[in-house]
Amino acid sequence: MSVQALYLQKRMSAADAIRVVRNGETVVVPTGVGEPPSLLAALGEARRDFRDVTVAQLLPVRKYGYFDAETAEHVRHTAYFFSGTSRPGGLEGWIDYLPAYFAELPMLIKRDLIPADVVFSIASPMDEHGYFSLALAADYTMAAVEKARAIVLEINPNVPFANGDCHVHVSQVTALTESDAPILEVSLPKIGPVQEAIGKYVAEMIPDGATLQIGYGGIPDAVVMQLTDKRDLGIHTEMVGDGIMTLVEAGVITNRKKNYHHGKMLATFALGSKKLYQFMHRNPALEMHPVDFTNDPYLAGQNDNLHAINGTMQVDFLGQCGSESLGFAPYSGTGGQADFVRAANRSNGGKSIIVLPSTAKDDTISRIVPTLSAGTHVTTSKNDVNYVVTEFGVAQLRGKTAKQRCLALINIAHPDFRAELKDAARRMKLL
């Protein structure tokens, strides 16, 4: 049978396609805009027809009908990483959280430690060879494709066909549906003077020819904006966004100095504008790969001069980073921060850089603290953290004693809090 005949045989409405899901099963959905809105909307509308179905995903971007405490016994969400959509349910307890390094999610699926019965994903139109591209998020989804009993794709002409290990053949697909809605565009947070100051410090640390991993948020974007005078930067990251695209267009990112996958940008998911998604389409300089390839510390660390830039919410005197919760209350998730911190530490000439504003809540709370708030999830350990940057400077921690770390961090805290931090350090016998 031809690939076109297979396609037509498997095409159906979203309402029919969701019926491949059985009670008690887990549906794995890609990160962010890789989610298939028509399929998930149909599942939400029909949720009362199911029982004990779980939708597992990292960073959902739309609120579907199953984000509903009253019907959680029918279809519920499990978070690999919280977003504004899923966080309220996490705080109330009817959405559960699965802690894991982003890089290890595929391995957990392959070893049956995480269930993956069905895959729902958005995908590009089929090419002449019968392949679809899961360009917007290869992440853990490609591992789930290999394990799942059923694969259901939502085909959308606005999804780019990207290069890399992100392709599914029509013969693997159980059912498919079609949509043509624009892919959700995600804008970056606003950048203020604090973010600009931090961005300047970080930009000064990045040499020409460095390879970058850039996290999501206002501070990483502020760093990107101050790299326009750099030369021959490379990209090995988890997320490709508009900032990276802008530097490519400016001739700053060339990947010519990369010694690992020379000439290529590597990423596992995309989040940005319509222009970014168009930029990804059959771009020979960009490859989208599963997260156990992009985020593996050993593999990513083979890039010389790998500079990893990631944000956190709180750092204690020893350098422990609480990046995913506010005390015991979940906020985001483990994600790939520790993956790339370790990769940069392995890299010849690499730097792992943690960034954060020195205060929160209108300068009423210091983010540099003696100890993390009670119940805080430690995202990156004291033994892994190297550089910490606030708007007041840079603290370098690896190879430093507890007392040296404490003093370095107090020196980049907000001046209004340094006296009380020093008093706390004295009580802890660190000063």
N, C-alpha and C positions, 0 to 999 in steps of 0.2 A: 504494500500500500504506500502511496506517495505521502510525503510529509504534509502536503496540502490536504489530502484526504483525511489523514489522521487529525489534523487541526479541526476540520469541519465536523468530524465525528465526535470530538471532545468538547466542542463549543456549546455553551448553554447559558441560561440566565444566572445571575448571582444567586437568586433565590433557590434555584435548583442545585447549583454547584455546592452550596454549603451543606447539602444533605449527605455528602460523603462522610461527614463527621458523625461519629458514634458516641453514644453516652459514655462518660468516663474517660474520654480521650483528651489529650493535650494538643492544641494547635499552636505551632511555632510560627511567629510572625517576625519579619525583619525589623531592624532599627529604624526609627524615625519615619521619613517619607518613603521608605521601602515598604511600608504597610499598604495593603490593598483596600482602599476605602469602600468600594462597592461591596466586596465580600464581607468586610467587617460590619458594615452598616446592615447588610442582610442578616448576618448572624445576630446582631443586636436586636433587630426587629423580631426575629423568630426565636429568641433566647428561651422563651417559656416552653418551647417544644423539645428542649434538650435537658439533660440532667448531668451534673457533675462534669461539665466540660470546662477546661482551662485554656485560656489564651495567654501564652507566655511571650513576652516581648521586652525589649530594651527601648526606652524612651518613646512611648506612644505620643503622637502629635495631634490626634483628634479624639473627641469624646464620643464613643459609640454607646448604643443602648445598654450594653452589658456592663458599663461602668455604673452599676446600680446595686446598692447594698441589699435591696429587697429581693433581687432575683439572682444573688450570687450563688445560690444552690443550683441554679440552672447553668449559667455561664459566668465565669469569674476570670478576673485578670490576675496573673502572677507577674511580678516585676523583676526583670533582670537589672533594671535601672529605672528609678522613678523620674517622672516629668511632672509638669504642672497638671496634666490630665490625671495621672494616677496617684499623685502624692496625697490628695485628701483621703482616698480610700486606704492608703497605707497608714496614715495617721489615725484613722478610725478603726483599723484592724481587719477590715473585710477584704483588703488586697494584701496578699502575702508577698514577701521579698526573698529572692534567691541570691545570697552572697556568692560571688565568684569573680576571679580575675577575668576580664574580657577575653584575654588570649586563651583561656582554658575552657570557655563555654563549648567550643566544638568537641574538645576531648571528652567533656562530661556527657555530651550527647552520644558520641561514638561508643562510650563505655556503658551506656544505658543508666548513667547516674542521673540524667535529666531526661524525662520522657519527651518523645518527639513522634507522635502518631500521625499527625497531618501537618502539612506546610501550606500556609496561605501567603502569597507574595504578589506584589506588583511586578510587572516585567515588560520589557520592550517588545515590539512586534517581532515575529519570527523571521529569521533570515532564510535565504534560499536553501540552506542545509538543514533546516528544521530546528535551529537553536534560538532560544530566548536569552536575553541578558538580564540578570538581576543586578543591574549596574548601580542602583541606588543603595544597596546594602547586601554585600556578599556575606559579611560577618559570620555568624554561627549558622546562617540559613543554609549554606551549602552542605554543611555537615548534616543538618536535619533532612535535607533532600535525599541524602544517601540512606538515612535510617527510616524515613517515614513510610507508612502504609499507603498514604495518598498525598498527592501534590496537586494543589489547585492554584492556578495563576490568573491574575487579572491583567489582561493585555491592554496597554495604553500607549498610543503613538507618541506621547510626550516623554516617555521614558527613554533615555539614551541607550544605545547599544555600545557598551564599553568593552574594552579589551581586558584580558586577565582570566582568572579562574572564577568566573561568575556566570557560567552558561548552563542552561538546562535544555535537554532535547525534548521535542514534542512526544517522543515515545515514552519518556519518563512521567509525563503529565497524566493525571487522572481526569481532570476536568479543567476547563478554562472558560473565562467570561471576558467580555470586552467593555472598555470604558474609554472616554476621551476627555475627561475632566483635567484641567491643568494640575500639574504636580504642585503640592503645597510649597510655597516659598517661605523660608524662615530667615528673618532678619536678625542681625546681631544686636546685642544690648548697646545702649548708648555709652559713649566714651567721654569721660570727664577728665579734669586735671589730674586726679589721682591715678587713673589708668594710664594717662599719657606719661606721667612721671615714672611709673613702673616700667612702662614700655621702653622708655629711654634707657634706663639702667640695663634692661635685658638686651636691647639692640646693641649696646656697647660691648656686650659679652660674646656676640656672635661674629665670627670672622668670615671673610670671603671664603667661599668653597664649602661652607658647613652644610650638613644635611639636617633638615628640621622636622620635628614632630610638633605640631601646633594644636593645642586643645581648643575647645569652644569657649567663647565668652568675650567680654569687653576688653580684658587685659591682653589676652593673646592677640586680639584684633588690633589693639594699640601697638603691640610689638610689630605686627606685620606692616602697619602704616609707617613705621620708622626704619624699615629695611630697604627703602627704595634706592639707597646709595650703595648697597652691597652688590657683590658680583658672584655669579656662578653658584648660587645656592641650589640645594637639592631637596627633595621631599620623600620622606618615608614616614607615613603618619597613619592614624586610624580614620580621621575625618578630613575630607577635602571640602573646602568652602570657598566663598567668594574672595577672601583675602589671598589665598594661594593663587587663584585664577588671576587676580590683579597683578601679583608679582610676576607671573608667567608673561602676561601681556606687556609688562614693563621691561622685560628682558632680564630681570633679576634672578629668576629661577630658570636654570638651564639644565641642571642635573649632569653637567659635564665633568664635575669633580667627584661624583659618586663612584666609590669603588665597589659597591654592592648594588646590582641592577643599574649599572651605568646607563645614563640617559633616560631613565624612567622614573616617573612619580608613582608611588605605591600608596594605596589607601584601601579601606574596607567599607566605608559608607560615605555618603554625600549629604550635605545639608546646606541649602543656600537658595539662590535665586534661579529663575528660569534661564537666565544667561549662563549660569554655572552648569545646569543640566544640559544645555546645548553645547557647551564647551567640552563636556565629557564624551559626546557622541563620536565614536570611532576615532578618538584622539590617540594617535600612536605613542604619544609621550606619557599617557596615563594608563595604569592598569589597576583594576579593582580585584582584590583577593580576599579570601577568608581571613578572619581575624587571627586564627592560629598561625598564619603566615606573617601578616603585617605586624602583629603585636608580640610575637614570640621574642623574649628578651635576647636569646642567643642569636636569632636571625637578624633582628633589627640592629643589634649591637655590632654586627659585622660592617655596618656603615662607619667609616672613620668620621670623626668630628660630628657625631650625632648630638644635636642640641634639642632636648625635650622640654617643652614649656607647658606647664599645667597649673591650674588654680587650685586653691584650697580655701577652707573657711576658718581654720584655726590651727595654730602651731604652738606646741608647748616647749618648755625650756630645753628638753632633750632633742627636739626636732620632729617629734611625732606629728603627723598631719591628720586632722579630722576633716575629710573632704566630702563626706556623704551623709552626715546626720547632724542634727542640732540637739546635742545630748543624745538621748535614746531615740528621739523622733526622727524617722527616716526623711531624707531630703532628696537624694539622688541615687548613687550607687557606687560600687567599687570602680566600674569602668576600666579604662586602660591606663590610668595614671601610674600605678605601680609597675605595670608592664614596661612602660617607656622610661621611667626613672631607672629601673634596673638595666634596660638596654643602653641608655646613655652612660651609665656608670661602667658598663663593659666596653664601650666604644673607645677606640684609640683617639684621644683628643676630645672626647665627648663631654657634655655638661648636662646634668639634670637640674632643671630650674623650676622651683615652686614659687608661684606668685600669689600675692594677696594684698588687699588694702590693709593698712595697719589697724583700722577701726571698723566698727559696724554701728548701726542705729544712730546715725548723725553724730559720730565721734563720742558716743557714750559708753562704748564697750571696746576693749582692746582685743584684737584677734591674736596677738602674741600673749600667751597665758602661762602661768606656772605649771599647771596641769590641765589636760583637756577636760572639758565639762563632763560631769558624771554621765556615764552611759554612751559617750561619743564613740562611734565606730572608727577605729584607727585604720586609715586607708593606706598610708605609706609609713613604713616603720622608721624609727630613729636611725637604724643601721643603713638605710637606703638613701635618705634625704641628703642632698649635697648643698646646693645653693638655694637660699630663701631670699626673696626680693619683695620689699614693700616700697612705698613712695619715698621712704627715708633712707634707702640704701640696700646693700647686698650683704648677707651673712653666709659665709662658706663653712659648712659643718663637718664634712667627712674628714676623718683623721684628727678631729678636735676632741678634747676631753669634755666631760659634762659641764665643768665650770666655764671652759672656753666657749662652748656652744651657748650657754646661758647668757653670757655677757654679749656675745655677738648678736644674739636675737634681741636682747633689750636695747641694744644700740640702733636697731632699725624699727623699734616700736614707736608709736606716736609719743612725742615728747611729754604730753600731758599724763602719760601712764608710766613713764620710766621710773619715777621715784617709788611708786607703790610696787612695781615689778622688782626693783632692787631690794625693797624690804622683804618681799616674799622669797626672793632668792637667798637672802641672808638667813631667813628662818629655815630654809631647806638646806642650809650649809653649802650652797652653790656659789656664794660670794663671801 
